[in-house]
Amino acid sequence: MRQVLVYRDPESDAWIAEVPSLPGCFSDGLTKEEAIQNASDAIECWIAGANAAGMTIPEELGSAELVNVPA
């Protein structure tokens, strides 16, 4: 299981899904649900590619917390 950060892209109105524990692993979708499903596929592809290249798969980073910081 991997944590996925999901948010709306203000420029395109699409949903972005990032996987912080897998560098460069991200996806998007027209809906939040689609972005999450696409992220699941991206995780599988990222891990398969890393295995094929003989790379070490990073461990999950642990729990995350959303914090609002004043601008």
PQR file with spaces between the fields and no chain letter, atoms N, CA, C, O and H, PARSE charges and radii, in Angstrom:
ATOM       1  N    MET     1       0.847   -1.179    0.000 -0.4000 1.5000
ATOM       2  CA   MET     1       0.000    0.000    0.000 -0.0000 2.0000
ATOM       3  C    MET     1       0.887    1.235    0.000  0.5500 1.7000
ATOM       4  O    MET     1       1.889    1.286    0.713 -0.5500 1.4000
ATOM       5  N    ARG     2       0.523    2.217   -0.789 -0.4000 1.5000
ATOM       6  CA   ARG     2       1.267    3.467   -0.908 -0.0000 2.0000
ATOM       7  C    ARG     2       0.347    4.648   -0.637  0.5500 1.7000
ATOM       8  O    ARG     2      -0.826    4.626   -1.012 -0.5500 1.4000
ATOM       9  H    ARG     2      -0.292    2.175   -1.368  0.4000 1.0000
ATOM      10  N    GLN     3       0.872    5.670    0.009 -0.4000 1.5000
ATOM      11  CA   GLN     3       0.118    6.898    0.186 -0.0000 2.0000
ATOM      12  C    GLN     3       0.140    7.669   -1.122  0.5500 1.7000
ATOM      13  O    GLN     3       1.163    7.742   -1.802 -0.5500 1.4000
ATOM      14  H    GLN     3       1.825    5.688    0.313  0.4000 1.0000
ATOM      15  N    VAL     4      -1.002    8.240   -1.461 -0.4000 1.5000
ATOM      16  CA   VAL     4      -1.136    9.015   -2.690 -0.0000 2.0000
ATOM      17  C    VAL     4      -1.682   10.389   -2.316  0.5500 1.7000
ATOM      18  O    VAL     4      -2.684   10.496   -1.610 -0.5500 1.4000
ATOM      19  H    VAL     4      -1.834    8.181   -0.909  0.4000 1.0000
ATOM      20  N    LEU     5      -1.025   11.424   -2.786 -0.4000 1.5000
ATOM      21  CA   LEU     5      -1.462   12.793   -2.582 -0.0000 2.0000
ATOM      22  C    LEU     5      -2.302   13.184   -3.793  0.5500 1.7000
ATOM      23  O    LEU     5      -1.819   13.151   -4.925 -0.5500 1.4000
ATOM      24  H    LEU     5      -0.210   11.338   -3.360  0.4000 1.0000
ATOM      25  N    VAL     6      -3.565   13.555   -3.554 -0.4000 1.5000
ATOM      26  CA   VAL     6      -4.492   13.873   -4.643 -0.0000 2.0000
ATOM      27  C    VAL     6      -4.966   15.313   -4.482  0.5500 1.7000
ATOM      28  O    VAL     6      -5.405   15.719   -3.406 -0.5500 1.4000
ATOM      29  H    VAL     6      -3.958   13.581   -2.635  0.4000 1.0000
ATOM      30  N    TYR     7      -4.870   16.076   -5.568 -0.4000 1.5000
ATOM      31  CA   TYR     7      -5.325   17.466   -5.518 -0.0000 2.0000
ATOM      32  C    TYR     7      -5.733   17.916   -6.919  0.5500 1.7000
ATOM      33  O    TYR     7      -5.327   17.331   -7.923 -0.5500 1.4000
ATOM      34  H    TYR     7      -4.514   15.746   -6.442  0.4000 1.0000
ATOM      35  N    ARG     8      -6.536   18.958   -6.958 -0.4000 1.5000
ATOM      36  CA   ARG     8      -7.008   19.499   -8.239 -0.0000 2.0000
ATOM      37  C    ARG     8      -5.972   20.473   -8.789  0.5500 1.7000
ATOM      38  O    ARG     8      -5.467   21.331   -8.065 -0.5500 1.4000
ATOM      39  H    ARG     8      -6.866   19.434   -6.143  0.4000 1.0000
ATOM      40  N    ASP     9      -5.662   20.331  -10.075 -0.4000 1.5000
ATOM      41  CA   ASP     9      -4.741   21.234  -10.760 -0.0000 2.0000
ATOM      42  C    ASP     9      -5.507   22.493  -11.148  0.5500 1.7000
ATOM      43  O    ASP     9      -6.427   22.422  -11.962 -0.5500 1.4000
ATOM      44  H    ASP     9      -6.072   19.634  -10.663  0.4000 1.0000
ATOM      45  N    PRO    10      -5.148   23.638  -10.584 -0.5600 1.5000
ATOM      46  CA   PRO    10      -5.917   24.858  -10.866  0.2800 2.0000
ATOM      47  C    PRO    10      -5.812   25.333  -12.313  0.5500 1.7000
ATOM      48  O    PRO    10      -6.673   26.081  -12.778 -0.5500 1.4000
ATOM      49  N    GLU    11      -4.781   24.915  -13.025 -0.4000 1.5000
ATOM      50  CA   GLU    11      -4.619   25.357  -14.414 -0.0000 2.0000
ATOM      51  C    GLU    11      -5.459   24.544  -15.393  0.5500 1.7000
ATOM      52  O    GLU    11      -5.995   25.094  -16.355 -0.5500 1.4000
ATOM      53  H    GLU    11      -4.082   24.307  -12.647  0.4000 1.0000
ATOM      54  N    SER    12      -5.578   23.232  -15.153 -0.4000 1.5000
ATOM      55  CA   SER    12      -6.280   22.384  -16.119 -0.0000 2.0000
ATOM      56  C    SER    12      -7.597   21.837  -15.586  0.5500 1.7000
ATOM      57  O    SER    12      -8.381   21.274  -16.350 -0.5500 1.4000
ATOM      58  H    SER    12      -5.143   22.785  -14.371  0.4000 1.0000
ATOM      59  N    ASP    13      -7.855   21.992  -14.296 -0.4000 1.5000
ATOM      60  CA   ASP    13      -9.051   21.471  -13.635 -0.0000 2.0000
ATOM      61  C    ASP    13      -9.048   19.943  -13.551  0.5500 1.7000
ATOM      62  O    ASP    13     -10.044   19.347  -13.140 -0.5500 1.4000
ATOM      63  H    ASP    13      -7.218   22.449  -13.675  0.4000 1.0000
ATOM      64  N    ALA    14      -7.938   19.305  -13.936 -0.4000 1.5000
ATOM      65  CA   ALA    14      -7.804   17.847  -13.774 -0.0000 2.0000
ATOM      66  C    ALA    14      -7.387   17.562  -12.339  0.5500 1.7000
ATOM      67  O    ALA    14      -7.029   18.475  -11.595 -0.5500 1.4000
ATOM      68  H    ALA    14      -7.129   19.789  -14.270  0.4000 1.0000
ATOM      69  N    TRP    15      -7.436   16.292  -11.955 -0.4000 1.5000
ATOM      70  CA   TRP    15      -6.962   15.860  -10.647 -0.0000 2.0000
ATOM      71  C    TRP    15      -5.576   15.249  -10.813  0.5500 1.7000
ATOM      72  O    TRP    15      -5.346   14.468  -11.736 -0.5500 1.4000
ATOM      73  H    TRP    15      -7.727   15.550  -12.559  0.4000 1.0000
ATOM      74  N    ILE    16      -4.661   15.600   -9.930 -0.4000 1.5000
ATOM      75  CA   ILE    16      -3.294   15.096   -9.931 -0.0000 2.0000
ATOM      76  C    ILE    16      -3.149   14.122   -8.765  0.5500 1.7000
ATOM      77  O    ILE    16      -3.655   14.374   -7.672 -0.5500 1.4000
ATOM      78  H    ILE    16      -4.848   16.235   -9.180  0.4000 1.0000
ATOM      79  N    ALA    17      -2.463   13.022   -9.001 -0.4000 1.5000
ATOM      80  CA   ALA    17      -2.195   12.032   -7.950 -0.0000 2.0000
ATOM      81  C    ALA    17      -0.689   11.759   -7.933  0.5500 1.7000
ATOM      82  O    ALA    17      -0.126   11.254   -8.903 -0.5500 1.4000
ATOM      83  H    ALA    17      -2.052   12.817   -9.889  0.4000 1.0000
ATOM      84  N    GLU    18      -0.053   12.101   -6.815 -0.4000 1.5000
ATOM      85  CA   GLU    18       1.389   11.900   -6.660 -0.0000 2.0000
ATOM      86  C    GLU    18       1.647   10.824   -5.609  0.5500 1.7000
ATOM      87  O    GLU    18       0.903   10.692   -4.637 -0.5500 1.4000
ATOM      88  H    GLU    18      -0.510   12.512   -6.026  0.4000 1.0000
ATOM      89  N    VAL    19       2.717   10.058   -5.825 -0.4000 1.5000
ATOM      90  CA   VAL    19       3.116    9.011   -4.878 -0.0000 2.0000
ATOM      91  C    VAL    19       4.459    9.447   -4.293  0.5500 1.7000
ATOM      92  O    VAL    19       5.502    9.175   -4.887 -0.5500 1.4000
ATOM      93  H    VAL    19       3.321   10.165   -6.615  0.4000 1.0000
ATOM      94  N    PRO    20       4.449   10.118   -3.137 -0.5600 1.5000
ATOM      95  CA   PRO    20       5.677   10.692   -2.596  0.2800 2.0000
ATOM      96  C    PRO    20       6.809    9.689   -2.348  0.5500 1.7000
ATOM      97  O    PRO    20       7.980   10.055   -2.449 -0.5500 1.4000
ATOM      98  N    SER    21       6.489    8.456   -2.031 -0.4000 1.5000
ATOM      99  CA   SER    21       7.537    7.485   -1.717 -0.0000 2.0000
ATOM     100  C    SER    21       8.206    6.899   -2.961  0.5500 1.7000
ATOM     101  O    SER    21       9.221    6.212   -2.849 -0.5500 1.4000
ATOM     102  H    SER    21       5.537    8.159   -1.949  0.4000 1.0000
ATOM     103  N    LEU    22       7.646    7.164   -4.150 -0.4000 1.5000
ATOM     104  CA   LEU    22       8.227    6.668   -5.402 -0.0000 2.0000
ATOM     105  C    LEU    22       8.560    7.876   -6.277  0.5500 1.7000
ATOM     106  O    LEU    22       7.677    8.394   -6.961 -0.5500 1.4000
ATOM     107  H    LEU    22       6.821    7.722   -4.241  0.4000 1.0000
ATOM     108  N    PRO    23       9.800    8.331   -6.272 -0.5600 1.5000
ATOM     109  CA   PRO    23      10.172    9.547   -6.995  0.2800 2.0000
ATOM     110  C    PRO    23       9.738    9.523   -8.462  0.5500 1.7000
ATOM     111  O    PRO    23      10.019    8.579   -9.200 -0.5500 1.4000
ATOM     112  N    GLY    24       9.046   10.589   -8.857 -0.4000 1.5000
ATOM     113  CA   GLY    24       8.600   10.716  -10.235 -0.0000 2.0000
ATOM     114  C    GLY    24       7.340    9.935  -10.570  0.5500 1.7000
ATOM     115  O    GLY    24       6.905    9.932  -11.722 -0.5500 1.4000
ATOM     116  H    GLY    24       8.817   11.356   -8.258  0.4000 1.0000
ATOM     117  N    CYS    25       6.754    9.277   -9.590 -0.4000 1.5000
ATOM     118  CA   CYS    25       5.535    8.487   -9.829 -0.0000 2.0000
ATOM     119  C    CYS    25       4.312    9.363   -9.579  0.5500 1.7000
ATOM     120  O    CYS    25       4.026    9.748   -8.445 -0.5500 1.4000
ATOM     121  H    CYS    25       7.108    9.280   -8.655  0.4000 1.0000
ATOM     122  N    PHE    26       3.608    9.664  -10.642 -0.4000 1.5000
ATOM     123  CA   PHE    26       2.402   10.467  -10.530 -0.0000 2.0000
ATOM     124  C    PHE    26       1.472   10.144  -11.689  0.5500 1.7000
ATOM     125  O    PHE    26       1.866    9.494  -12.657 -0.5500 1.4000
ATOM     126  H    PHE    26       3.841    9.352  -11.563  0.4000 1.0000
ATOM     127  N    SER    27       0.248   10.602  -11.575 -0.4000 1.5000
ATOM     128  CA   SER    27      -0.738   10.396  -12.624 -0.0000 2.0000
ATOM     129  C    SER    27      -1.768   11.508  -12.522  0.5500 1.7000
ATOM     130  O    SER    27      -1.651   12.406  -11.689 -0.5500 1.4000
ATOM     131  H    SER    27      -0.072   11.130  -10.788  0.4000 1.0000
ATOM     132  N    ASP    28      -2.771   11.436  -13.376 -0.4000 1.5000
ATOM     133  CA   ASP    28      -3.853   12.412  -13.307 -0.0000 2.0000
ATOM     134  C    ASP    28      -5.139   11.781  -13.810  0.5500 1.7000
ATOM     135  O    ASP    28      -5.151   10.626  -14.236 -0.5500 1.4000
ATOM     136  H    ASP    28      -2.865   10.706  -14.053  0.4000 1.0000
ATOM     137  N    GLY    29      -6.211   12.538  -13.760 -0.4000 1.5000
ATOM     138  CA   GLY    29      -7.501   12.070  -14.245 -0.0000 2.0000
ATOM     139  C    GLY    29      -8.496   13.210  -14.270  0.5500 1.7000
ATOM     140  O    GLY    29      -8.278   14.253  -13.653 -0.5500 1.4000
ATOM     141  H    GLY    29      -6.202   13.476  -13.414  0.4000 1.0000
ATOM     142  N    LEU    30      -9.576   13.010  -14.979 -0.4000 1.5000
ATOM     143  CA   LEU    30     -10.617   14.037  -15.047 -0.0000 2.0000
ATOM     144  C    LEU    30     -11.419   14.124  -13.760  0.5500 1.7000
ATOM     145  O    LEU    30     -12.000   15.165  -13.453 -0.5500 1.4000
ATOM     146  H    LEU    30      -9.753   12.163  -15.481  0.4000 1.0000
ATOM     147  N    THR    31     -11.451   13.020  -13.003 -0.4000 1.5000
ATOM     148  CA   THR    31     -12.113   12.993  -11.701 -0.0000 2.0000
ATOM     149  C    THR    31     -11.108   12.500  -10.666  0.5500 1.7000
ATOM     150  O    THR    31     -10.076   11.922  -11.007 -0.5500 1.4000
ATOM     151  H    THR    31     -10.980   12.174  -13.253  0.4000 1.0000
ATOM     152  N    LYS    32     -11.428   12.738   -9.399 -0.4000 1.5000
ATOM     153  CA   LYS    32     -10.562   12.260   -8.328 -0.0000 2.0000
ATOM     154  C    LYS    32     -10.437   10.739   -8.378  0.5500 1.7000
ATOM     155  O    LYS    32      -9.346   10.196   -8.208 -0.5500 1.4000
ATOM     156  H    LYS    32     -12.266   13.208   -9.122  0.4000 1.0000
ATOM     157  N    GLU    33     -11.543   10.062   -8.610 -0.4000 1.5000
ATOM     158  CA   GLU    33     -11.547    8.600   -8.664 -0.0000 2.0000
ATOM     159  C    GLU    33     -10.672    8.081   -9.806  0.5500 1.7000
ATOM     160  O    GLU    33      -9.937    7.107   -9.643 -0.5500 1.4000
ATOM     161  H    GLU    33     -12.430   10.503   -8.749  0.4000 1.0000
ATOM     162  N    GLU    34     -10.759    8.739  -10.956 -0.4000 1.5000
ATOM     163  CA   GLU    34      -9.945    8.341  -12.105 -0.0000 2.0000
ATOM     164  C    GLU    34      -8.455    8.558  -11.810  0.5500 1.7000
ATOM     165  O    GLU    34      -7.625    7.719  -12.158 -0.5500 1.4000
ATOM     166  H    GLU    34     -11.357    9.531  -11.088  0.4000 1.0000
ATOM     167  N    ALA    35      -8.124    9.675  -11.175 -0.4000 1.5000
ATOM     168  CA   ALA    35      -6.729    9.944  -10.826 -0.0000 2.0000
ATOM     169  C    ALA    35      -6.197    8.888   -9.864  0.5500 1.7000
ATOM     170  O    ALA    35      -5.049    8.461   -9.990 -0.5500 1.4000
ATOM     171  H    ALA    35      -8.798   10.356  -10.893  0.4000 1.0000
ATOM     172  N    ILE    36      -7.013    8.465   -8.909 -0.4000 1.5000
ATOM     173  CA   ILE    36      -6.589    7.445   -7.945 -0.0000 2.0000
ATOM     174  C    ILE    36      -6.389    6.108   -8.647  0.5500 1.7000
ATOM     175  O    ILE    36      -5.408    5.415   -8.379 -0.5500 1.4000
ATOM     176  H    ILE    36      -7.946    8.812   -8.806  0.4000 1.0000
ATOM     177  N    GLN    37      -7.299    5.733   -9.539 -0.4000 1.5000
ATOM     178  CA   GLN    37      -7.139    4.482  -10.286 -0.0000 2.0000
ATOM     179  C    GLN    37      -5.900    4.538  -11.165  0.5500 1.7000
ATOM     180  O    GLN    37      -5.149    3.566  -11.244 -0.5500 1.4000
ATOM     181  H    GLN    37      -8.096    6.296   -9.757  0.4000 1.0000
ATOM     182  N    ASN    38      -5.685    5.665  -11.821 -0.4000 1.5000
ATOM     183  CA   ASN    38      -4.501    5.819  -12.661 -0.0000 2.0000
ATOM     184  C    ASN    38      -3.224    5.778  -11.824  0.5500 1.7000
ATOM     185  O    ASN    38      -2.196    5.284  -12.287 -0.5500 1.4000
ATOM     186  H    ASN    38      -6.295    6.454  -11.756  0.4000 1.0000
ATOM     187  N    ALA    39      -3.283    6.294  -10.595 -0.4000 1.5000
ATOM     188  CA   ALA    39      -2.127    6.234   -9.696 -0.0000 2.0000
ATOM     189  C    ALA    39      -1.812    4.788   -9.342  0.5500 1.7000
ATOM     190  O    ALA    39      -0.644    4.410   -9.251 -0.5500 1.4000
ATOM     191  H    ALA    39      -4.118    6.696  -10.219  0.4000 1.0000
ATOM     192  N    SER    40      -2.833    3.990   -9.144 -0.4000 1.5000
ATOM     193  CA   SER    40      -2.619    2.565   -8.854 -0.0000 2.0000
ATOM     194  C    SER    40      -1.868    1.900  -10.002  0.5500 1.7000
ATOM     195  O    SER    40      -0.937    1.126   -9.780 -0.5500 1.4000
ATOM     196  H    SER    40      -3.782    4.297   -9.218  0.4000 1.0000
ATOM     197  N    ASP    41      -2.276    2.206  -11.227 -0.4000 1.5000
ATOM     198  CA   ASP    41      -1.582    1.673  -12.408 -0.0000 2.0000
ATOM     199  C    ASP    41      -0.144    2.196  -12.482  0.5500 1.7000
ATOM     200  O    ASP    41       0.777    1.451  -12.814 -0.5500 1.4000
ATOM     201  H    ASP    41      -3.033    2.836  -11.408  0.4000 1.0000
ATOM     202  N    ALA    42       0.040    3.491  -12.170 -0.4000 1.5000
ATOM     203  CA   ALA    42       1.377    4.088  -12.208 -0.0000 2.0000
ATOM     204  C    ALA    42       2.301    3.443  -11.172  0.5500 1.7000
ATOM     205  O    ALA    42       3.484    3.236  -11.441 -0.5500 1.4000
ATOM     206  H    ALA    42      -0.708    4.097  -11.900  0.4000 1.0000
ATOM     207  N    ILE    43       1.771    3.128  -10.006 -0.4000 1.5000
ATOM     208  CA   ILE    43       2.562    2.462   -8.965 -0.0000 2.0000
ATOM     209  C    ILE    43       3.037    1.102   -9.463  0.5500 1.7000
ATOM     210  O    ILE    43       4.210    0.754   -9.325 -0.5500 1.4000
ATOM     211  H    ILE    43       0.809    3.296   -9.788  0.4000 1.0000
ATOM     212  N    GLU    44       2.120    0.342  -10.040 -0.4000 1.5000
ATOM     213  CA   GLU    44       2.489   -0.979  -10.568 -0.0000 2.0000
ATOM     214  C    GLU    44       3.576   -0.857  -11.637  0.5500 1.7000
ATOM     215  O    GLU    44       4.540   -1.622  -11.635 -0.5500 1.4000
ATOM     216  H    GLU    44       1.167    0.624  -10.152  0.4000 1.0000
ATOM     217  N    CYS    45       3.421    0.105  -12.549 -0.4000 1.5000
ATOM     218  CA   CYS    45       4.414    0.303  -13.616 -0.0000 2.0000
ATOM     219  C    CYS    45       5.752    0.763  -13.048  0.5500 1.7000
ATOM     220  O    CYS    45       6.803    0.303  -13.493 -0.5500 1.4000
ATOM     221  H    CYS    45       2.638    0.728  -12.550  0.4000 1.0000
ATOM     222  N    TRP    46       5.722    1.663  -12.072 -0.4000 1.5000
ATOM     223  CA   TRP    46       6.952    2.167  -11.469 -0.0000 2.0000
ATOM     224  C    TRP    46       7.723    1.014  -10.827  0.5500 1.7000
ATOM     225  O    TRP    46       8.928    0.872  -11.035 -0.5500 1.4000
ATOM     226  H    TRP    46       4.868    2.036  -11.711  0.4000 1.0000
ATOM     227  N    ILE    47       7.021    0.197  -10.049 -0.4000 1.5000
ATOM     228  CA   ILE    47       7.679   -0.919   -9.358 -0.0000 2.0000
ATOM     229  C    ILE    47       8.191   -1.946  -10.358  0.5500 1.7000
ATOM     230  O    ILE    47       9.296   -2.463  -10.197 -0.5500 1.4000
ATOM     231  H    ILE    47       6.042    0.313   -9.880  0.4000 1.0000
ATOM     232  N    ALA    48       7.405   -2.249  -11.387 -0.4000 1.5000
ATOM     233  CA   ALA    48       7.854   -3.207  -12.409 -0.0000 2.0000
ATOM     234  C    ALA    48       9.102   -2.688  -13.116  0.5500 1.7000
ATOM     235  O    ALA    48      10.041   -3.449  -13.350 -0.5500 1.4000
ATOM     236  H    ALA    48       6.508   -1.828  -11.517  0.4000 1.0000
ATOM     237  N    GLY    49       9.123   -1.412  -13.457 -0.4000 1.5000
ATOM     238  CA   GLY    49      10.279   -0.822  -14.111 -0.0000 2.0000
ATOM     239  C    GLY    49      11.504   -0.825  -13.217  0.5500 1.7000
ATOM     240  O    GLY    49      12.614   -1.100  -13.671 -0.5500 1.4000
ATOM     241  H    GLY    49       8.360   -0.793  -13.268  0.4000 1.0000
ATOM     242  N    ALA    50      11.297   -0.518  -11.939 -0.4000 1.5000
ATOM     243  CA   ALA    50      12.415   -0.521  -10.997 -0.0000 2.0000
ATOM     244  C    ALA    50      12.965   -1.936  -10.823  0.5500 1.7000
ATOM     245  O    ALA    50      14.179   -2.133  -10.781 -0.5500 1.4000
ATOM     246  H    ALA    50      10.395   -0.295  -11.570  0.4000 1.0000
ATOM     247  N    ASN    51      12.075   -2.914  -10.722 -0.4000 1.5000
ATOM     248  CA   ASN    51      12.526   -4.309  -10.610 -0.0000 2.0000
ATOM     249  C    ASN    51      13.318   -4.732  -11.850  0.5500 1.7000
ATOM     250  O    ASN    51      14.356   -5.383  -11.732 -0.5500 1.4000
ATOM     251  H    ASN    51      11.088   -2.754  -10.756  0.4000 1.0000
ATOM     252  N    ALA    52      12.833   -4.365  -13.029 -0.4000 1.5000
ATOM     253  CA   ALA    52      13.508   -4.735  -14.268 -0.0000 2.0000
ATOM     254  C    ALA    52      14.891   -4.086  -14.362  0.5500 1.7000
ATOM     255  O    ALA    52      15.814   -4.651  -14.949 -0.5500 1.4000
ATOM     256  H    ALA    52      11.990   -3.837  -13.125  0.4000 1.0000
ATOM     257  N    ALA    53      15.020   -2.898  -13.778 -0.4000 1.5000
ATOM     258  CA   ALA    53      16.299   -2.185  -13.817 -0.0000 2.0000
ATOM     259  C    ALA    53      17.209   -2.561  -12.651  0.5500 1.7000
ATOM     260  O    ALA    53      18.331   -2.065  -12.549 -0.5500 1.4000
ATOM     261  H    ALA    53      14.270   -2.439  -13.301  0.4000 1.0000
ATOM     262  N    GLY    54      16.725   -3.439  -11.773 -0.4000 1.5000
ATOM     263  CA   GLY    54      17.525   -3.848  -10.625 -0.0000 2.0000
ATOM     264  C    GLY    54      17.617   -2.795   -9.531  0.5500 1.7000
ATOM     265  O    GLY    54      18.524   -2.829   -8.700 -0.5500 1.4000
ATOM     266  H    GLY    54      15.814   -3.842  -11.856  0.4000 1.0000
ATOM     267  N    MET    55      16.671   -1.860   -9.536 -0.4000 1.5000
ATOM     268  CA   MET    55      16.661   -0.796   -8.521 -0.0000 2.0000
ATOM     269  C    MET    55      16.008   -1.292   -7.237  0.5500 1.7000
ATOM     270  O    MET    55      15.194   -2.215   -7.256 -0.5500 1.4000
ATOM     271  H    MET    55      15.934   -1.833  -10.211  0.4000 1.0000
ATOM     272  N    THR    56      16.371   -0.674   -6.139 -0.4000 1.5000
ATOM     273  CA   THR    56      15.733   -0.949   -4.857 -0.0000 2.0000
ATOM     274  C    THR    56      14.414   -0.192   -4.801  0.5500 1.7000
ATOM     275  O    THR    56      14.352    0.983   -5.164 -0.5500 1.4000
ATOM     276  H    THR    56      17.032    0.076   -6.124  0.4000 1.0000
ATOM     277  N    ILE    57      13.362   -0.863   -4.348 -0.4000 1.5000
ATOM     278  CA   ILE    57      12.048   -0.218   -4.212 -0.0000 2.0000
ATOM     279  C    ILE    57      12.023    0.505   -2.869  0.5500 1.7000
ATOM     280  O    ILE    57      12.198   -0.134   -1.831 -0.5500 1.4000
ATOM     281  H    ILE    57      13.413   -1.817   -4.053  0.4000 1.0000
ATOM     282  N    PRO    58      11.811    1.818   -2.861 -0.5600 1.5000
ATOM     283  CA   PRO    58      11.768    2.545   -1.589  0.2800 2.0000
ATOM     284  C    PRO    58      10.618    2.068   -0.707  0.5500 1.7000
ATOM     285  O    PRO    58       9.551    1.692   -1.192 -0.5500 1.4000
ATOM     286  N    GLU    59      10.862    2.095    0.580 -0.4000 1.5000
ATOM     287  CA   GLU    59       9.805    1.789    1.543 -0.0000 2.0000
ATOM     288  C    GLU    59       8.812    2.946    1.569  0.5500 1.7000
ATOM     289  O    GLU    59       9.132    4.066    1.173 -0.5500 1.4000
ATOM     290  H    GLU    59      11.729    2.401    0.974  0.4000 1.0000
ATOM     291  N    GLU    60       7.601    2.653    2.042 -0.4000 1.5000
ATOM     292  CA   GLU    60       6.612    3.708    2.235 -0.0000 2.0000
ATOM     293  C    GLU    60       7.171    4.675    3.275  0.5500 1.7000
ATOM     294  O    GLU    60       7.851    4.255    4.212 -0.5500 1.4000
ATOM     295  H    GLU    60       7.341    1.743    2.363  0.4000 1.0000
ATOM     296  N    LEU    61       6.892    5.950    3.116 -0.4000 1.5000
ATOM     297  CA   LEU    61       7.441    6.969    4.007 -0.0000 2.0000
ATOM     298  C    LEU    61       6.808    6.983    5.376  0.5500 1.7000
ATOM     299  O    LEU    61       7.371    7.583    6.292 -0.5500 1.4000
ATOM     300  H    LEU    61       6.340    6.291    2.355  0.4000 1.0000
ATOM     301  N    GLY    62       5.683    6.362    5.557 -0.4000 1.5000
ATOM     302  CA   GLY    62       4.979    6.403    6.838 -0.0000 2.0000
ATOM     303  C    GLY    62       3.788    7.329    6.765  0.5500 1.7000
ATOM     304  O    GLY    62       3.350    7.707    5.678 -0.5500 1.4000
ATOM     305  H    GLY    62       5.226    5.876    4.813  0.4000 1.0000
ATOM     306  N    SER    63       3.272    7.689    7.904 -0.4000 1.5000
ATOM     307  CA   SER    63       2.066    8.497    7.917 -0.0000 2.0000
ATOM     308  C    SER    63       2.374    9.940    7.519  0.5500 1.7000
ATOM     309  O    SER    63       3.477   10.441    7.736 -0.5500 1.4000
ATOM     310  H    SER    63       3.628    7.381    8.787  0.4000 1.0000
ATOM     311  N    ALA    64       1.392   10.577    6.944 -0.4000 1.5000
ATOM     312  CA   ALA    64       1.516   11.968    6.521 -0.0000 2.0000
ATOM     313  C    ALA    64       0.421   12.776    7.182  0.5500 1.7000
ATOM     314  O    ALA    64      -0.593   12.238    7.625 -0.5500 1.4000
ATOM     315  H    ALA    64       0.496   10.169    6.768  0.4000 1.0000
ATOM     316  N    GLU    65       0.640   14.058    7.238 -0.4000 1.5000
ATOM     317  CA   GLU    65      -0.344   14.954    7.835 -0.0000 2.0000
ATOM     318  C    GLU    65      -0.486   16.185    6.945  0.5500 1.7000
ATOM     319  O    GLU    65       0.509   16.749    6.490 -0.5500 1.4000
ATOM     320  H    GLU    65       1.464   14.495    6.878  0.4000 1.0000
ATOM     321  N    LEU    66      -1.710   16.589    6.705 -0.4000 1.5000
ATOM     322  CA   LEU    66      -1.968   17.791    5.925 -0.0000 2.0000
ATOM     323  C    LEU    66      -1.975   18.985    6.868  0.5500 1.7000
ATOM     324  O    LEU    66      -2.712   19.005    7.854 -0.5500 1.4000
ATOM     325  H    LEU    66      -2.518   16.131    7.075  0.4000 1.0000
ATOM     326  N    VAL    67      -1.148   19.980    6.557 -0.4000 1.5000
ATOM     327  CA   VAL    67      -1.039   21.176    7.385 -0.0000 2.0000
ATOM     328  C    VAL    67      -1.220   22.394    6.505  0.5500 1.7000
ATOM     329  O    VAL    67      -0.565   22.506    5.469 -0.5500 1.4000
ATOM     330  H    VAL    67      -0.550   19.963    5.756  0.4000 1.0000
ATOM     331  N    ASN    68      -2.084   23.300    6.888 -0.4000 1.5000
ATOM     332  CA   ASN    68      -2.265   24.552    6.162 -0.0000 2.0000
ATOM     333  C    ASN    68      -1.319   25.602    6.736  0.5500 1.7000
ATOM     334  O    ASN    68      -1.307   25.853    7.941 -0.5500 1.4000
ATOM     335  H    ASN    68      -2.616   23.209    7.730  0.4000 1.0000
ATOM     336  N    VAL    69      -0.529   26.209    5.854 -0.4000 1.5000
ATOM     337  CA   VAL    69       0.453   27.212    6.257 -0.0000 2.0000
ATOM     338  C    VAL    69       0.039   28.549    5.662  0.5500 1.7000
ATOM     339  O    VAL    69      -0.161   28.644    4.451 -0.5500 1.4000
ATOM     340  H    VAL    69      -0.539   26.004    4.875  0.4000 1.0000
ATOM     341  N    PRO    70      -0.094   29.587    6.491 -0.5600 1.5000
ATOM     342  CA   PRO    70      -0.476   30.888    5.947  0.2800 2.0000
ATOM     343  C    PRO    70       0.565   31.384    4.950  0.5500 1.7000
ATOM     344  O    PRO    70       1.766   31.194    5.141 -0.5500 1.4000
ATOM     345  N    ALA    71       0.092   32.017    3.895 -0.4000 1.5000
ATOM     346  CA   ALA    71       1.000   32.543    2.862 -0.0000 2.0000
ATOM     347  C    ALA    71       1.508   33.913    3.264  0.5500 1.7000
ATOM     348  O    ALA    71       2.283   34.524    2.529 -0.5500 1.4000
ATOM     349  H    ALA    71      -0.884   32.172    3.740  0.4000 1.0000
